[in-house]
């Protein structure tokens, strides 16, 4: 399992959101590195919790920006966010109960979801946000 390397293809051109995305990538990379080091399950679970907390805070911030800009794709985007939070939340429960451990397929799922979401749905939002912000600036009276 390789680390996610931050690069320009992951940037939206929205500084606050890009910084939050960098933090998510960092938290994911920390979890993946701990897995590769074979750290105890309790430590992996803690790191997953940190990633999930950071993710939930980011989702709330991103959705607030979408609402502020009047982004048409907000509802669908929110559904993607909620789906991930619910899936990982259910996984955290079985992890805490000792019925599951963090495995390579779990990390692969998280990496695939994160990269896919950044390049897909978030990329579309980034384009729309720049258009909406530019339109708002042009529409303001001088």
C-alpha positions in Angstrom: 0.0 0.0 0.0 1.7 3.2 -1.2 1.2 6.6 0.2 -0.9 9.2 -1.6 1.4 11.8 -3.0 -0.1 15.3 -3.0 0.2 17.0 -6.4 -1.5 19.6 -8.5 -4.0 17.2 -10.0 -5.6 17.0 -6.5 -5.9 20.8 -6.1 -9.2 22.5 -6.6 -7.9 26.1 -6.6 -9.9 26.8 -3.4 -7.2 27.4 -0.8 -9.2 26.5 2.3 -10.6 23.3 0.8 -7.2 22.3 -0.7 -5.6 22.7 2.7 -8.2 20.5 4.3 -7.7 17.9 1.5 -4.0 17.9 2.2 -4.7 17.2 5.9 -7.0 14.3 4.9 -4.3 12.9 2.7 -1.7 13.3 5.5 -4.1 11.5 8.0 -4.6 8.7 5.5 -0.9 8.4 4.9 -0.2 8.2 8.7 -2.8 5.4 9.0 -1.3 3.5 6.1 2.2 4.0 7.5 1.1 2.7 10.9 -0.4 -0.4 9.2 2.8 -1.0 7.3 4.7 -0.8 10.6 2.3 -3.4 12.0 1.3 -1.1 14.8 -1.3 -2.6 17.3 -5.0 -2.7 16.3 -5.8 -0.1 19.0 -3.4 2.4 17.5 -4.7 1.8 14.0 -8.2 2.3 15.3 -7.2 5.5 17.0 -5.6 6.8 13.7 -8.7 5.8 11.8 -10.8 7.8 14.3 -8.6 10.8 13.7 -9.0 10.4 10.0 -12.8 10.1 10.4 -13.0 13.2 12.7 -10.9 15.2 10.2 -13.1 14.0 7.4 -16.4 14.9 9.1 -15.1 18.4 9.9 -14.0 18.8 6.3 -17.3 17.6 4.9 -19.2 20.1 7.0 -16.9 23.0 5.9 -17.1 21.9 2.2 -20.9 21.6 2.3 -21.2 25.0 4.0 -19.2 26.5 1.2 -21.3 24.7 -1.4 -24.5 26.1 0.2 -23.0 29.6 0.4 -22.2 29.5 -3.3 -25.5 28.0 -4.3 -23.9 24.9 -5.8 -26.5 22.7 -7.6 -24.7 19.5 -6.8 -24.8 19.9 -3.0 -27.4 17.3 -2.3 -25.7 14.6 -4.3 -22.3 15.6 -2.9 -23.7 15.5 0.7 -25.0 11.9 0.0 -21.5 10.8 -1.0 -20.2 12.3 2.2 -22.8 10.7 4.3 -22.3 7.3 2.7 -18.6 7.3 3.5 -19.2 8.5 7.1 -21.8 5.8 7.6 -19.6 3.0 6.1 -16.6 4.0 8.1 -18.7 4.5 11.3 -20.1 1.0 11.0 -16.6 -0.3 10.5 -15.4 1.5 13.6 -18.1 -0.2 15.6 -17.0 -3.7 14.6 -13.3 -2.7 15.0 -14.0 -1.5 18.6 -15.9 -4.8 19.3 -12.8 -6.7 18.1 -14.8 -8.4 15.3 -12.6 -6.8 12.6 -9.2 -5.4 12.1 -7.8 -2.9 9.7 -6.7 -4.8 6.7 -5.1 -3.9 3.3 -8.5 -4.0 1.6 -9.8 -1.5 4.1 -6.9 0.9 3.4 -7.3 0.3 -0.4 -11.0 1.2 -0.1 -10.2 4.4 1.8 -7.5 5.4 -0.7 -9.7 4.6 -3.7 -12.6 6.6 -2.2 -10.5 9.6 -1.3 -8.7 9.9 -4.6 -11.8 9.2 -6.6 -13.8 11.8 -4.6 -11.0 14.4 -4.9 -10.6 14.0 -8.6 -14.3 13.4 -9.3 -17.0 15.1 -7.3 -14.7 17.6 -5.6 -13.0 18.4 -8.9 -16.4 19.2 -10.4 -17.3 21.3 -7.4 -14.0 23.2 -7.7 -14.7 24.1 -11.3 -18.3 25.2 -10.4 -17.1 27.2 -7.4 -14.6 29.2 -9.4 -17.4 29.9 -12.0 -19.9 30.9 -9.3 -17.4 33.1 -7.4 -16.4 34.8 -10.6 -20.0 35.4 -11.5 -20.7 36.8 -8.1 -17.8 39.3 -8.5 -19.0 40.4 -11.9 -22.6 40.8 -10.7 -21.7 43.1 -7.8 -22.5 46.8 -8.4 -19.4 49.0 -8.5 
